[in-house]
């Protein structure tokens, strides 16, 4: 695994917005637009926030998404692109 250093400060809100962008759009991490923090940093925080604890509680990210009323992407990638893929 490659290591990286954070040479500039990035607000957690920007990272959270980038995580939501990936979750909503279904894009790959490496396809984050340039306006967001680097994909490696966003992925790093997603992994931390997505970990479930030993007690079986939902992850921090799941708890937060539930509080905000998150319903997931409007249409999964496989459904919206199935017309372009031959079966």
N, C-alpha and C positions, 0 to 999 in steps of 0.2 A: 504494500500500500504506500502510495506516495504521501509525503508530508508536505504541508504548505504553511507558510507563515502569513499572519495578518499584518500587513504593513499600514493599512488604513483602518480607521474605526468605522464600523458599520452598525447602524441601529438595528436592534432586534425586530422592530416593526417592519423594516424593509425586508429582512429575511423571512419574516412571517408572511408578508405579502407575496414573496416569491414562492414560498411553499404552497400557498393557496392557488397561485397561478398554475403551478405544475399539477396540483390536484384537480383543478377545474378543467384545464385544457387537455390534460392527458399527455402533454409533451414530455419528451425525455429531459433529464436534468441538463444535459449539455446544450439543449436548445433554448435555454432561458435567454430572453432578449437582453441586449447590452445595458438597459436601464436598471436591471436588477444586480444584486451582488453576484460574485462569481459562483458558478454552479456548485463547486466543491464545498464552499462555505454553507450554502443553502442546504445541500445534501447532508452535510455534517450535522447541522442543527436538526434537520428532519429526523435523522437517525436517533438523536438524543431525545427529542420530543415524542417520538413514536414508541419508545421502549415501554413495555408494560412492567409493572412492579411485581414482586413475588406474591403479593396478596391477591392477585387476580383483578385488581382495579384497572379500569381503562387507562390508556396512556394519557399523558398531559395533553397531547394534541387532540386525541379523541374527546377528552373532557371539554376542551376549549371549543372545538367545532360543534359539539352538542349544545353548549351554552349559546352559541351564536346562531343556532338554527340551521347549520350547514346540512344540505341535503345531497351533497355530492355533485358530480358533474351533471349537466342537464341531459346529456346523452353519452353513453360510453363510446369510446373510440371504435370498438368493434361494430357497434350498431350503425354509427353515422358513416363509416367507411366500408361497410359490407357490400354496398352496391358497386364498389370499385374492385373488389376482390372476387375472383372467380371461385366458385365452390368446387 
